[in-house]
Amino acid sequence: MHLSSPLGWLSDAIEFRSLRRRLPNAHRAWSRASGKLRPESDAEYLERLRGLARERKQLRSPTERSSSIPVTVKLD
């Protein structure tokens, strides 16, 4: 997350909210740090959501291309 600029922070907050809406089943993960179990931070969660969104986009893009190509079959 951008901590240096308020606009960067606002941009990340808006992106975080939209990704959470688009990926409702991507819940916050738990991690073990220094022997304690803790939920992942907002920055870690945002990065994981960004990765999931990229994977989803890559999975959808080949199918969108193939479905937009018209197929004609001639039967004689």
N, C-alpha and C positions, 0 to 999 in steps of 0.2 A: 504494500500500500504506500501511497505517496504521503509522507509525513511533512515534507518540506513546504509544499504549497497548498493553500486552501482549495484551489481549483482542482488540483490533482486528487486531493482527498474526496472532494465532492464527486468527481468523475468516477473514482473507485466505488464510492458508496452507491451511486446510481447503477453502475455495472453489476455490483454485488446483488442488489435488489432484483435486477432483471434476470440475472443468471439463476437466482434462487427460485424465481417464478417459472422460468423455462425448464428447470431441472428440479421438480418438487421432490423426487425420490432420492436425491443426493444429500443425505443428511451429514451433519458435522461428525467427523471421525474422532476417535479417541486415540491418544498416543501416550506412550510411557516415556517420561522424561525424568531423569535422576531418581528412578524408583517410584515415582508417583504417576498415577493415571490422571490425565487431564484432557479436556476437549481441545481440539486444534484451534489455534488462534484465528482471528478474522483474516489475516494475511495468508495463512496456510490454506484456509478454507477457500478463499477467493482464487488462489492459484490452482487448487484442485478443481474448482468449478470451471475455470478457464480451460483447463486441460480436457475435462469431460465435454465441454461445449465444442472444442476443436475436434475431438474424436467423433462426436455426433455429426458434425458438419461434414467430415471426411467420409463417414459412412453413408450419408445421404446424397452427397454430390454425384457419385457414379450412377446411382439409381435414377436420379433426376435427369441426367443426360441420356441414359438409355431409354427412359420412358418418353422422352420428347422426340425421338427419332421415329418418323412414321414407317410402318412396315406394310408393304403391299405384297400380296401373294397371288400369283396368277395360276389358275387352275384351267388346264386345257381339256 
